[in-house]
């Protein structure tokens, strides 16, 4: 099985995540693309985030109805800091794993906990993000990677949270069911 793993805080999951997942699924000829909301990511220590349960529910809703997308709550259920290395070890050895990262995250992968083992276990695929080029990744990542052929979408969770908290619409930047959940739960308001 060829499995793509797209992790993140998903606060909220938005169109750039979904487009990266779709392109990775097609370009890498995956069997499934798994979205994994981070439980308590060490990189975000000290920052504020929406509850893991709300981020899980939004992720579940974001992938709903796409047969080759799935949401996995293993990191949300885990106590303490969550590390990609630990998550990768939970998948069967006979699965070929592909770690899909935005170029902004990929640029810093050598700072990750046990990053060499992460890249030993999973092939890296990088989605373009504003402000980080393919050449930046070639300089920063000492391993081969796949550059995903997709438009650079200037959408981020930070931007969406700021818009929503200012009373501006984020509709169509997230899936309709996610937008409805955000409004129903009063998130970001």
Secondary structure, 3 states (H helix, E strand, C coil): CEEEEEEECCCCCCHHHHHHHHHHHHHCCCCEEEEEECCCEHHHCCCCCCCHHHHHHHHHHHHCCCCCEEEECHHHHCCCCECHHHHHHCCCCCCEEEEEEEHHHHCCHHHCCCHHHHHHHEEEEEECECCECHHHHHHHCCCCEEECCCCCCCCCHHHHHHHHHCCCCCECCECHHHHHHHHHHCCCC
